[in-house]
Amino acid sequence: MRQLEVSADDVGQRIDNFLLRHFKSVPRSRVYRLLRKGEVRVNGRRAKPDYRLAAGDKLRLPPVRIGGERPPARVPQSLIERLRVAIIHEDADLLVINKPAGLAVHGGSGLDFGVIEALRAARPDETLELAHRLDRETSGCLLVTRRRSSLRALHALLREGAVDKHYLTLLAGHWQLGRKRIDVPLKTRQLRGGERVVKAQAGGKTSASQFRPIQFFGKRATLMEVGIETGRTHQIRVHAAYAGHPVAGDDKYGDRELNVALRKLGLDRMFLHAHTVSFTWPETGREFTASVPLDDDLKAVLDRL
């Protein structure tokens, strides 16, 4: 067993990301199994993958053998190139990626790699970390930090609700609620096999989304802008379904008949796009905004509607 004390550079980082860096040659599935079985301890207690390290935390790490384990899969060059051209902004602190729909932000749950693994393969000498996450089927603005100090600053802003995030989405039906804030709590249940299902339910985590209609397509659908005050799993999708207007193309919480009809118009994915992200860097007061327009395939669906 190894005993480690969390350094200032690691404060605020998720423990799963810390372990993935620490056990570089160990497959992701093995790292998550260590957490699930309680083999990794924080201050003598089990820790969930999303636990954020705090100053003074003492970690107990088990010895890990990698013999007999499948070695980490090599990221295809085609994926590395796909993400290279998807970088829409780069500075000393951040990369902004126009994440393609259908691509997970990280490996796990049967996936060998995602956005972050591909970026690290392309830039092995950099310290790249996801600042936040997007659902696999969601496209658009994804922030990746290039410095530990930037990651800590952004995570603090996210916890304080000081990052302004807006999405564009096509919802089923004619939205008649005007500007509407939905603040129904959300509860996540993990099914066997790792699939997560979220329900609007009392006793869940506090969640809030601001809906604003942009364009109506008769009774069939409404293009909406959604600002999120919290970043819960599947938040927009579940809040939209709760309001009676599920996200178009959403196979989990959506309207099956609408999805079939829109497939005939070329919608072969979920219509949810991270449009803008903005915040103010706390130390310098510098304002930052990134914006990504709708993908061409989504624009084409709107034109056909």
C-alpha positions as protocol buffer text, in pm:
chain_id: "A"
residue {
  index: 1
  type: MET
  ca { x: 0 y: 0 z: 0 }
}
residue {
  index: 2
  type: ARG
  ca { x: 108 y: 357 z: -69 }
}
residue {
  index: 3
  type: GLN
  ca { x: 12 y: 655 z: 143 }
}
residue {
  index: 4
  type: LEU
  ca { x: -9 y: 995 z: -28 }
}
residue {
  index: 5
  type: GLU
  ca { x: -109 y: 1339 z: 92 }
}
residue {
  index: 6
  type: VAL
  ca { x: -290 y: 1564 z: -155 }
}
residue {
  index: 7
  type: SER
  ca { x: -67 y: 1843 z: -284 }
}
residue {
  index: 8
  type: ALA
  ca { x: -181 y: 2198 z: -357 }
}
residue {
  index: 9
  type: ASP
  ca { x: -169 y: 2122 z: -731 }
}
residue {
  index: 10
  type: ASP
  ca { x: -424 y: 1841 z: -692 }
}
residue {
  index: 11
  type: VAL
  ca { x: -678 y: 2022 z: -472 }
}
residue {
  index: 12
  type: GLY
  ca { x: -1018 y: 2032 z: -641 }
}
residue {
  index: 13
  type: GLN
  ca { x: -946 y: 1751 z: -885 }
}
residue {
  index: 14
  type: ARG
  ca { x: -1182 y: 1454 z: -913 }
}
residue {
  index: 15
  type: ILE
  ca { x: -1028 y: 1145 z: -760 }
}
residue {
  index: 16
  type: ASP
  ca { x: -1096 y: 934 z: -1071 }
}
residue {
  index: 17
  type: ASN
  ca { x: -895 y: 1176 z: -1285 }
}
residue {
  index: 18
  type: PHE
  ca { x: -617 y: 1183 z: -1025 }
}
residue {
  index: 19
  type: LEU
  ca { x: -597 y: 802 z: -1026 }
}
residue {
  index: 20
  type: LEU
  ca { x: -602 y: 780 z: -1405 }
}
residue {
  index: 21
  type: ARG
  ca { x: -297 y: 1006 z: -1413 }
}
residue {
  index: 22
  type: HIS
  ca { x: -129 y: 822 z: -1127 }
}
residue {
  index: 23
  type: PHE
  ca { x: -188 y: 474 z: -1278 }
}
residue {
  index: 24
  type: LYS
  ca { x: -104 y: 574 z: -1636 }
}
residue {
  index: 25
  type: SER
  ca { x: -52 y: 221 z: -1770 }
}
residue {
  index: 26
  type: VAL
  ca { x: -359 y: 74 z: -1598 }
}
residue {
  index: 27
  type: PRO
  ca { x: -683 y: 39 z: -1801 }
}
residue {
  index: 28
  type: ARG
  ca { x: -965 y: 277 z: -1704 }
}
residue {
  index: 29
  type: SER
  ca { x: -1192 y: -14 z: -1616 }
}
residue {
  index: 30
  type: ARG
  ca { x: -940 y: -136 z: -1358 }
}
residue {
  index: 31
  type: VAL
  ca { x: -907 y: 211 z: -1200 }
}
residue {
  index: 32
  type: TYR
  ca { x: -1284 y: 245 z: -1163 }
}
residue {
  index: 33
  type: ARG
  ca { x: -1301 y: -107 z: -1019 }
}
residue {
  index: 34
  type: LEU
  ca { x: -1051 y: -3 z: -750 }
}
residue {
  index: 35
  type: LEU
  ca { x: -1284 y: 281 z: -650 }
}
residue {
  index: 36
  type: ARG
  ca { x: -1598 y: 70 z: -669 }
}
residue {
  index: 37
  type: LYS
  ca { x: -1453 y: -201 z: -444 }
}
residue {
  index: 38
  type: GLY
  ca { x: -1319 y: 50 z: -192 }
}
residue {
  index: 39
  type: GLU
  ca { x: -955 y: -41 z: -249 }
}
residue {
  index: 40
  type: VAL
  ca { x: -871 y: 329 z: -269 }
}
residue {
  index: 41
  type: ARG
  ca { x: -932 y: 514 z: 58 }
}
residue {
  index: 42
  type: VAL
  ca { x: -949 y: 886 z: 131 }
}
residue {
  index: 43
  type: ASN
  ca { x: -889 y: 962 z: 499 }
}
residue {
  index: 44
  type: GLY
  ca { x: -972 y: 598 z: 572 }
}
residue {
  index: 45
  type: ARG
  ca { x: -1305 y: 602 z: 386 }
}
residue {
  index: 46
  type: ARG
  ca { x: -1434 y: 491 z: 48 }
}
residue {
  index: 47
  type: ALA
  ca { x: -1463 y: 760 z: -219 }
}
residue {
  index: 48
  type: LYS
  ca { x: -1693 y: 790 z: -518 }
}
residue {
  index: 49
  type: PRO
  ca { x: -1536 y: 869 z: -858 }
}
residue {
  index: 50
  type: ASP
  ca { x: -1664 y: 1228 z: -851 }
}
residue {
  index: 51
  type: TYR
  ca { x: -1514 y: 1307 z: -507 }
}
residue {
  index: 52
  type: ARG
  ca { x: -1299 y: 1621 z: -529 }
}
residue {
  index: 53
  type: LEU
  ca { x: -968 y: 1615 z: -346 }
}
residue {
  index: 54
  type: ALA
  ca { x: -924 y: 1862 z: -61 }
}
residue {
  index: 55
  type: ALA
  ca { x: -612 y: 2004 z: 102 }
}
residue {
  index: 56
  type: GLY
  ca { x: -475 y: 1763 z: 361 }
}
residue {
  index: 57
  type: ASP
  ca { x: -658 y: 1456 z: 227 }
}
residue {
  index: 58
  type: LYS
  ca { x: -464 y: 1135 z: 286 }
}
residue {
  index: 59
  type: LEU
  ca { x: -493 y: 872 z: 14 }
}
residue {
  index: 60
  type: ARG
  ca { x: -426 y: 503 z: 51 }
}
residue {
  index: 61
  type: LEU
  ca { x: -351 y: 343 z: -285 }
}
residue {
  index: 62
  type: PRO
  ca { x: -332 y: -35 z: -332 }
}
residue {
  index: 63
  type: PRO
  ca { x: -57 y: -211 z: -526 }
}
residue {
  index: 64
  type: VAL
  ca { x: -182 y: -263 z: -879 }
}
residue {
  index: 65
  type: ARG
  ca { x: -56 y: -537 z: -1106 }
}
residue {
  index: 66
  type: ILE
  ca { x: -104 y: -482 z: -1475 }
}
residue {
  index: 67
  type: GLY
  ca { x: 11 y: -825 z: -1590 }
}
residue {
  index: 68
  type: GLY
  ca { x: -273 y: -1009 z: -1763 }
}
residue {
  index: 69
  type: GLU
  ca { x: -474 y: -690 z: -1804 }
}
residue {
  index: 70
  type: ARG
  ca { x: -558 y: -572 z: -2154 }
}
residue {
  index: 71
  type: PRO
  ca { x: -324 y: -279 z: -2230 }
}
residue {
  index: 72
  type: PRO
  ca { x: -487 y: 59 z: -2294 }
}
residue {
  index: 73
  type: ALA
  ca { x: -613 y: 84 z: -2651 }
}
residue {
  index: 74
  type: ARG
  ca { x: -422 y: 308 z: -2884 }
}
residue {
  index: 75
  type: VAL
  ca { x: -618 y: 614 z: -2995 }
}
residue {
  index: 76
  type: PRO
  ca { x: -671 y: 604 z: -3374 }
}
residue {
  index: 77
  type: GLN
  ca { x: -491 y: 875 z: -3567 }
}
residue {
  index: 78
  type: SER
  ca { x: -820 y: 954 z: -3744 }
}
residue {
  index: 79
  type: LEU
  ca { x: -979 y: 1052 z: -3412 }
}
residue {
  index: 80
  type: ILE
  ca { x: -677 y: 1262 z: -3313 }
}
residue {
  index: 81
  type: GLU
  ca { x: -703 y: 1448 z: -3643 }
}
residue {
  index: 82
  type: ARG
  ca { x: -1080 y: 1488 z: -3607 }
}
residue {
  index: 83
  type: LEU
  ca { x: -1033 y: 1661 z: -3273 }
}
residue {
  index: 84
  type: ARG
  ca { x: -738 y: 1867 z: -3393 }
}
residue {
  index: 85
  type: VAL
  ca { x: -961 y: 2042 z: -3646 }
}
residue {
  index: 86
  type: ALA
  ca { x: -1241 y: 2070 z: -3385 }
}
residue {
  index: 87
  type: ILE
  ca { x: -1028 y: 2305 z: -3168 }
}
residue {
  index: 88
  type: ILE
  ca { x: -1189 y: 2647 z: -3212 }
}
residue {
  index: 89
  type: HIS
  ca { x: -983 y: 2839 z: -2954 }
}
residue {
  index: 90
  type: GLU
  ca { x: -649 y: 2793 z: -2781 }
}
residue {
  index: 91
  type: ASP
  ca { x: -467 y: 3004 z: -2524 }
}
residue {
  index: 92
  type: ALA
  ca { x: -229 y: 2942 z: -2235 }
}
residue {
  index: 93
  type: ASP
  ca { x: -514 y: 2829 z: -2008 }
}
residue {
  index: 94
  type: LEU
  ca { x: -770 y: 2657 z: -2229 }
}
residue {
  index: 95
  type: LEU
  ca { x: -861 y: 2463 z: -2536 }
}
residue {
  index: 96
  type: VAL
  ca { x: -1218 y: 2503 z: -2659 }
}
residue {
  index: 97
  type: ILE
  ca { x: -1342 y: 2204 z: -2857 }
}
residue {
  index: 98
  type: ASN
  ca { x: -1647 y: 2188 z: -3081 }
}
residue {
  index: 99
  type: LYS
  ca { x: -1723 y: 1838 z: -2959 }
}
residue {
  index: 100
  type: PRO
  ca { x: -1878 y: 1616 z: -3225 }
}
residue {
  index: 101
  type: ALA
  ca { x: -2207 y: 1444 z: -3137 }
}
residue {
  index: 102
  type: GLY
  ca { x: -2167 y: 1074 z: -3065 }
}
residue {
  index: 103
  type: LEU
  ca { x: -1821 y: 1110 z: -2912 }
}
residue {
  index: 104
  type: ALA
  ca { x: -1786 y: 1062 z: -2535 }
}
residue {
  index: 105
  type: VAL
  ca { x: -1576 y: 1315 z: -2346 }
}
residue {
  index: 106
  type: HIS
  ca { x: -1382 y: 1032 z: -2178 }
}
residue {
  index: 107
  type: GLY
  ca { x: -1346 y: 655 z: -2190 }
}
residue {
  index: 108
  type: GLY
  ca { x: -1518 y: 414 z: -1955 }
}
residue {
  index: 109
  type: SER
  ca { x: -1839 y: 208 z: -1954 }
}
residue {
  index: 110
  type: GLY
  ca { x: -1710 y: -6 z: -2238 }
}
residue {
  index: 111
  type: LEU
  ca { x: -1535 y: 278 z: -2424 }
}
residue {
  index: 112
  type: ASP
  ca { x: -1158 y: 269 z: -2458 }
}
residue {
  index: 113
  type: PHE
  ca { x: -1118 y: 642 z: -2516 }
}
residue {
  index: 114
  type: GLY
  ca { x: -1298 y: 969 z: -2568 }
}
residue {
  index: 115
  type: VAL
  ca { x: -1211 y: 1333 z: -2627 }
}
residue {
  index: 116
  type: ILE
  ca { x: -967 y: 1373 z: -2339 }
}
residue {
  index: 117
  type: GLU
  ca { x: -771 y: 1055 z: -2417 }
}
residue {
  index: 118
  type: ALA
  ca { x: -738 y: 1157 z: -2782 }
}
residue {
  index: 119
  type: LEU
  ca { x: -619 y: 1506 z: -2690 }
}
residue {
  index: 120
  type: ARG
  ca { x: -363 y: 1366 z: -2446 }
}
residue {
  index: 121
  type: ALA
  ca { x: -238 y: 1129 z: -2715 }
}
residue {
  index: 122
  type: ALA
  ca { x: -197 y: 1426 z: -2950 }
}
residue {
  index: 123
  type: ARG
  ca { x: -30 y: 1642 z: -2683 }
}
residue {
  index: 124
  type: PRO
  ca { x: 158 y: 1403 z: -2450 }
}
residue {
  index: 125
  type: ASP
  ca { x: 368 y: 1680 z: -2292 }
}
residue {
  index: 126
  type: GLU
  ca { x: 69 y: 1885 z: -2173 }
}
residue {
  index: 127
  type: THR
  ca { x: -145 y: 1858 z: -1860 }
}
residue {
  index: 128
  type: LEU
  ca { x: -491 y: 1843 z: -2014 }
}
residue {
  index: 129
  type: GLU
  ca { x: -806 y: 1802 z: -1804 }
}
residue {
  index: 130
  type: LEU
  ca { x: -1179 y: 1828 z: -1873 }
}
residue {
  index: 131
  type: ALA
  ca { x: -1319 y: 2141 z: -1710 }
}
residue {
  index: 132
  type: HIS
  ca { x: -1674 y: 2004 z: -1740 }
}
residue {
  index: 133
  type: ARG
  ca { x: -1861 y: 1733 z: -1929 }
}
residue {
  index: 134
  type: LEU
  ca { x: -2115 y: 1693 z: -2206 }
}
residue {
  index: 135
  type: ASP
  ca { x: -2340 y: 1397 z: -2280 }
}
residue {
  index: 136
  type: ARG
  ca { x: -2208 y: 1172 z: -2554 }
}
residue {
  index: 137
  type: GLU
  ca { x: -2484 y: 1275 z: -2798 }
}
residue {
  index: 138
  type: THR
  ca { x: -2452 y: 1648 z: -2722 }
}
residue {
  index: 139
  type: SER
  ca { x: -2237 y: 1858 z: -2954 }
}
residue {
  index: 140
  type: GLY
  ca { x: -2072 y: 2196 z: -2900 }
}
residue {
  index: 141
  type: CYS
  ca { x: -1857 y: 2391 z: -2654 }
}
residue {
  index: 142
  type: LEU
  ca { x: -1630 y: 2177 z: -2439 }
}
residue {
  index: 143
  type: LEU
  ca { x: -1358 y: 2338 z: -2224 }
}
residue {
  index: 144
  type: VAL
  ca { x: -1029 y: 2158 z: -2162 }
}
residue {
  index: 145
  type: THR
  ca { x: -775 y: 2317 z: -1928 }
}
residue {
  index: 146
  type: ARG
  ca { x: -400 y: 2326 z: -1994 }
}
residue {
  index: 147
  type: ARG
  ca { x: -289 y: 2425 z: -1643 }
}
residue {
  index: 148
  type: ARG
  ca { x: -370 y: 2287 z: -1298 }
}
residue {
  index: 149
  type: SER
  ca { x: -435 y: 2644 z: -1176 }
}
residue {
  index: 150
  type: SER
  ca { x: -688 y: 2697 z: -1457 }
}
residue {
  index: 151
  type: LEU
  ca { x: -868 y: 2373 z: -1370 }
}
residue {
  index: 152
  type: ARG
  ca { x: -895 y: 2473 z: -1003 }
}
residue {
  index: 153
  type: ALA
  ca { x: -1023 y: 2819 z: -1095 }
}
residue {
  index: 154
  type: LEU
  ca { x: -1286 y: 2686 z: -1334 }
}
residue {
  index: 155
  type: HIS
  ca { x: -1404 y: 2417 z: -1093 }
}
residue {
  index: 156
  type: ALA
  ca { x: -1448 y: 2684 z: -825 }
}
residue {
  index: 157
  type: LEU
  ca { x: -1651 y: 2898 z: -1067 }
}
residue {
  index: 158
  type: LEU
  ca { x: -1867 y: 2600 z: -1163 }
}
residue {
  index: 159
  type: ARG
  ca { x: -1939 y: 2520 z: -797 }
}
residue {
  index: 160
  type: GLU
  ca { x: -2037 y: 2884 z: -741 }
}
residue {
  index: 161
  type: GLY
  ca { x: -2264 y: 2889 z: -1046 }
}
residue {
  index: 162
  type: ALA
  ca { x: -2046 y: 3160 z: -1202 }
}
residue {
  index: 163
  type: VAL
  ca { x: -2009 y: 2993 z: -1543 }
}
residue {
  index: 164
  type: ASP
  ca { x: -2283 y: 3094 z: -1788 }
}
residue {
  index: 165
  type: LYS
  ca { x: -2372 y: 2801 z: -2016 }
}
residue {
  index: 166
  type: HIS
  ca { x: -2638 y: 2812 z: -2288 }
}
residue {
  index: 167
  type: TYR
  ca { x: -2762 y: 2538 z: -2516 }
}
residue {
  index: 168
  type: LEU
  ca { x: -2973 y: 2525 z: -2832 }
}
residue {
  index: 169
  type: THR
  ca { x: -3227 y: 2245 z: -2853 }
}
residue {
  index: 170
  type: LEU
  ca { x: -3528 y: 2144 z: -3055 }
}
residue {
  index: 171
  type: LEU
  ca { x: -3821 y: 2041 z: -2836 }
}
residue {
  index: 172
  type: ALA
  ca { x: -4131 y: 1843 z: -2926 }
}
residue {
  index: 173
  type: GLY
  ca { x: -4453 y: 2040 z: -2971 }
}
residue {
  index: 174
  type: HIS
  ca { x: -4547 y: 2408 z: -2961 }
}
residue {
  index: 175
  type: TRP
  ca { x: -4396 y: 2557 z: -2644 }
}
residue {
  index: 176
  type: GLN
  ca { x: -4659 y: 2777 z: -2478 }
}
residue {
  index: 177
  type: LEU
  ca { x: -4486 y: 2853 z: -2147 }
}
residue {
  index: 178
  type: GLY
  ca { x: -4291 y: 3159 z: -2262 }
}
residue {
  index: 179
  type: ARG
  ca { x: -3971 y: 3219 z: -2069 }
}
residue {
  index: 180
  type: LYS
  ca { x: -3979 y: 2948 z: -1805 }
}
residue {
  index: 181
  type: ARG
  ca { x: -3750 y: 2851 z: -1518 }
}
residue {
  index: 182
  type: ILE
  ca { x: -3778 y: 2484 z: -1423 }
}
residue {
  index: 183
  type: ASP
  ca { x: -3624 y: 2400 z: -1088 }
}
residue {
  index: 184
  type: VAL
  ca { x: -3745 y: 2045 z: -1026 }
}
residue {
  index: 185
  type: PRO
  ca { x: -3493 y: 1828 z: -831 }
}
residue {
  index: 186
  type: LEU
  ca { x: -3330 y: 1544 z: -1023 }
}
residue {
  index: 187
  type: LYS
  ca { x: -3246 y: 1199 z: -894 }
}
residue {
  index: 188
  type: THR
  ca { x: -3005 y: 965 z: -1075 }
}
residue {
  index: 189
  type: ARG
  ca { x: -3036 y: 589 z: -1067 }
}
residue {
  index: 190
  type: GLN
  ca { x: -2763 y: 367 z: -1207 }
}
residue {
  index: 191
  type: LEU
  ca { x: -2886 y: 51 z: -1375 }
}
residue {
  index: 192
  type: ARG
  ca { x: -2699 y: -274 z: -1407 }
}
residue {
  index: 193
  type: GLY
  ca { x: -2441 y: -229 z: -1680 }
}
residue {
  index: 194
  type: GLY
  ca { x: -2366 y: 131 z: -1583 }
}
residue {
  index: 195
  type: GLU
  ca { x: -2653 y: 302 z: -1766 }
}
residue {
  index: 196
  type: ARG
  ca { x: -2789 y: 605 z: -1581 }
}
residue {
  index: 197
  type: VAL
  ca { x: -3154 y: 708 z: -1569 }
}
residue {
  index: 198
  type: VAL
  ca { x: -3255 y: 1044 z: -1422 }
}
residue {
  index: 199
  type: LYS
  ca { x: -3600 y: 1133 z: -1288 }
}
residue {
  index: 200
  type: ALA
  ca { x: -3759 y: 1458 z: -1180 }
}
residue {
  index: 201
  type: GLN
  ca { x: -3824 y: 1365 z: -820 }
}
residue {
  index: 202
  type: ALA
  ca { x: -3851 y: 1518 z: -475 }
}
residue {
  index: 203
  type: GLY
  ca { x: -3542 y: 1439 z: -271 }
}
residue {
  index: 204
  type: GLY
  ca { x: -3314 y: 1463 z: -573 }
}
residue {
  index: 205
  type: LYS
  ca { x: -3039 y: 1717 z: -627 }
}
residue {
  index: 206
  type: THR
  ca { x: -3133 y: 2082 z: -670 }
}
residue {
  index: 207
  type: SER
  ca { x: -3149 y: 2160 z: -1042 }
}
residue {
  index: 208
  type: ALA
  ca { x: -3252 y: 2467 z: -1242 }
}
residue {
  index: 209
  type: SER
  ca { x: -3283 y: 2541 z: -1614 }
}
residue {
  index: 210
  type: GLN
  ca { x: -3403 y: 2857 z: -1792 }
}
residue {
  index: 211
  type: PHE
  ca { x: -3599 y: 2792 z: -2113 }
}
residue {
  index: 212
  type: ARG
  ca { x: -3656 y: 3058 z: -2381 }
}
residue {
  index: 213
  type: PRO
  ca { x: -3834 y: 2996 z: -2714 }
}
residue {
  index: 214
  type: ILE
  ca { x: -3653 y: 3118 z: -3027 }
}
residue {
  index: 215
  type: GLN
  ca { x: -3847 y: 2980 z: -3325 }
}
residue {
  index: 216
  type: PHE
  ca { x: -4172 y: 2787 z: -3364 }
}
residue {
  index: 217
  type: PHE
  ca { x: -4237 y: 2518 z: -3625 }
}
residue {
  index: 218
  type: GLY
  ca { x: -4614 y: 2497 z: -3600 }
}
residue {
  index: 219
  type: LYS
  ca { x: -4736 y: 2235 z: -3356 }
}
residue {
  index: 220
  type: ARG
  ca { x: -4450 y: 2000 z: -3437 }
}
residue {
  index: 221
  type: ALA
  ca { x: -4151 y: 2153 z: -3260 }
}
residue {
  index: 222
  type: THR
  ca { x: -3991 y: 2461 z: -3102 }
}
residue {
  index: 223
  type: LEU
  ca { x: -3629 y: 2575 z: -3117 }
}
residue {
  index: 224
  type: MET
  ca { x: -3523 y: 2679 z: -2765 }
}
residue {
  index: 225
  type: GLU
  ca { x: -3231 y: 2839 z: -2588 }
}
residue {
  index: 226
  type: VAL
  ca { x: -3166 y: 2687 z: -2246 }
}
residue {
  index: 227
  type: GLY
  ca { x: -2942 y: 2833 z: -1978 }
}
residue {
  index: 228
  type: ILE
  ca { x: -2845 y: 2600 z: -1696 }
}
residue {
  index: 229
  type: GLU
  ca { x: -2785 y: 2717 z: -1341 }
}
residue {
  index: 230
  type: THR
  ca { x: -2671 y: 2369 z: -1232 }
}
residue {
  index: 231
  type: GLY
  ca { x: -2497 y: 2094 z: -1425 }
}
residue {
  index: 232
  type: ARG
  ca { x: -2679 y: 1773 z: -1335 }
}
residue {
  index: 233
  type: THR
  ca { x: -2669 y: 1458 z: -1544 }
}
residue {
  index: 234
  type: HIS
  ca { x: -2922 y: 1478 z: -1833 }
}
residue {
  index: 235
  type: GLN
  ca { x: -3059 y: 1798 z: -1678 }
}
residue {
  index: 236
  type: ILE
  ca { x: -3197 y: 1971 z: -1989 }
}
residue {
  index: 237
  type: ARG
  ca { x: -3336 y: 1647 z: -2127 }
}
residue {
  index: 238
  type: VAL
  ca { x: -3525 y: 1557 z: -1810 }
}
residue {
  index: 239
  type: HIS
  ca { x: -3648 y: 1911 z: -1740 }
}
residue {
  index: 240
  type: ALA
  ca { x: -3774 y: 1940 z: -2098 }
}
residue {
  index: 241
  type: ALA
  ca { x: -3956 y: 1607 z: -2074 }
}
residue {
  index: 242
  type: TYR
  ca { x: -4102 y: 1713 z: -1737 }
}
residue {
  index: 243
  type: ALA
  ca { x: -4245 y: 2023 z: -1908 }
}
residue {
  index: 244
  type: GLY
  ca { x: -4410 y: 1799 z: -2168 }
}
residue {
  index: 245
  type: HIS
  ca { x: -4173 y: 1896 z: -2449 }
}
residue {
  index: 246
  type: PRO
  ca { x: -3891 y: 1638 z: -2471 }
}
residue {
  index: 247
  type: VAL
  ca { x: -3574 y: 1696 z: -2671 }
}
residue {
  index: 248
  type: ALA
  ca { x: -3603 y: 1588 z: -3035 }
}
residue {
  index: 249
  type: GLY
  ca { x: -3402 y: 1275 z: -3113 }
}
residue {
  index: 250
  type: ASP
  ca { x: -3370 y: 1177 z: -2747 }
}
residue {
  index: 251
  type: ASP
  ca { x: -3416 y: 800 z: -2736 }
}
residue {
  index: 252
  type: LYS
  ca { x: -3420 y: 783 z: -2355 }
}
residue {
  index: 253
  type: TYR
  ca { x: -3662 y: 1057 z: -2249 }
}
residue {
  index: 254
  type: GLY
  ca { x: -3806 y: 1161 z: -2586 }
}
residue {
  index: 255
  type: ASP
  ca { x: -4118 y: 1135 z: -2799 }
}
residue {
  index: 256
  type: ARG
  ca { x: -4092 y: 823 z: -3015 }
}
residue {
  index: 257
  type: GLU
  ca { x: -4337 y: 938 z: -3283 }
}
residue {
  index: 258
  type: LEU
  ca { x: -4163 y: 1274 z: -3326 }
}
residue {
  index: 259
  type: ASN
  ca { x: -3824 y: 1107 z: -3340 }
}
residue {
  index: 260
  type: VAL
  ca { x: -3943 y: 877 z: -3621 }
}
residue {
  index: 261
  type: ALA
  ca { x: -4086 y: 1174 z: -3814 }
}
residue {
  index: 262
  type: LEU
  ca { x: -3769 y: 1382 z: -3772 }
}
residue {
  index: 263
  type: ARG
  ca { x: -3549 y: 1094 z: -3882 }
}
residue {
  index: 264
  type: LYS
  ca { x: -3722 y: 1124 z: -4219 }
}
residue {
  index: 265
  type: LEU
  ca { x: -3603 y: 1487 z: -4222 }
}
residue {
  index: 266
  type: GLY
  ca { x: -3245 y: 1382 z: -4155 }
}
residue {
  index: 267
  type: LEU
  ca { x: -3223 y: 1403 z: -3774 }
}
residue {
  index: 268
  type: ASP
  ca { x: -3021 y: 1097 z: -3679 }
}
residue {
  index: 269
  type: ARG
  ca { x: -2900 y: 1226 z: -3342 }
}
residue {
  index: 270
  type: MET
  ca { x: -3024 y: 1415 z: -3039 }
}
residue {
  index: 271
  type: PHE
  ca { x: -3088 y: 1784 z: -3111 }
}
residue {
  index: 272
  type: LEU
  ca { x: -2892 y: 1933 z: -2820 }
}
residue {
  index: 273
  type: HIS
  ca { x: -2599 y: 2166 z: -2875 }
}
residue {
  index: 274
  type: ALA
  ca { x: -2377 y: 2350 z: -2622 }
}
residue {
  index: 275
  type: HIS
  ca { x: -2388 y: 2694 z: -2781 }
}
residue {
  index: 276
  type: THR
  ca { x: -2201 y: 2935 z: -2552 }
}
residue {
  index: 277
  type: VAL
  ca { x: -1988 y: 2932 z: -2238 }
}
residue {
  index: 278
  type: SER
  ca { x: -1879 y: 3249 z: -2062 }
}
residue {
  index: 279
  type: PHE
  ca { x: -1717 y: 3341 z: -1731 }
}
residue {
  index: 280
  type: THR
  ca { x: -1470 y: 3582 z: -1571 }
}
residue {
  index: 281
  type: TRP
  ca { x: -1127 y: 3459 z: -1465 }
}
residue {
  index: 282
  type: PRO
  ca { x: -1114 y: 3528 z: -1087 }
}
residue {
  index: 283
  type: GLU
  ca { x: -750 y: 3643 z: -1057 }
}
residue {
  index: 284
  type: THR
  ca { x: -729 y: 3874 z: -1358 }
}
residue {
  index: 285
  type: GLY
  ca { x: -1092 y: 3978 z: -1407 }
}
residue {
  index: 286
  type: ARG
  ca { x: -1057 y: 3888 z: -1775 }
}
residue {
  index: 287
  type: GLU
  ca { x: -1387 y: 3797 z: -1938 }
}
residue {
  index: 288
  type: PHE
  ca { x: -1397 y: 3485 z: -2154 }
}
residue {
  index: 289
  type: THR
  ca { x: -1667 y: 3375 z: -2399 }
}
residue {
  index: 290
  type: ALA
  ca { x: -1671 y: 3087 z: -2645 }
}
residue {
  index: 291
  type: SER
  ca { x: -1952 y: 3032 z: -2893 }
}
residue {
  index: 292
  type: VAL
  ca { x: -2015 y: 2751 z: -3140 }
}
residue {
  index: 293
  type: PRO
  ca { x: -2294 y: 2774 z: -3400 }
}
residue {
  index: 294
  type: LEU
  ca { x: -2528 y: 2485 z: -3471 }
}
residue {
  index: 295
  type: ASP
  ca { x: -2375 y: 2203 z: -3672 }
}
residue {
  index: 296
  type: ASP
  ca { x: -2472 y: 2190 z: -4039 }
}
residue {
  index: 297
  type: ASP
  ca { x: -2676 y: 1871 z: -3993 }
}
residue {
  index: 298
  type: LEU
  ca { x: -2893 y: 2040 z: -3730 }
}
residue {
  index: 299
  type: LYS
  ca { x: -2935 y: 2353 z: -3943 }
}
residue {
  index: 300
  type: ALA
  ca { x: -3049 y: 2133 z: -4230 }
}
residue {
  index: 301
  type: VAL
  ca { x: -3322 y: 1978 z: -4013 }
}
residue {
  index: 302
  type: LEU
  ca { x: -3451 y: 2325 z: -3921 }
}
residue {
  index: 303
  type: ASP
  ca { x: -3454 y: 2424 z: -4289 }
}
residue {
  index: 304
  type: ARG
  ca { x: -3660 y: 2116 z: -4376 }
}
residue {
  index: 305
  type: LEU
  ca { x: -3903 y: 2186 z: -4090 }
}
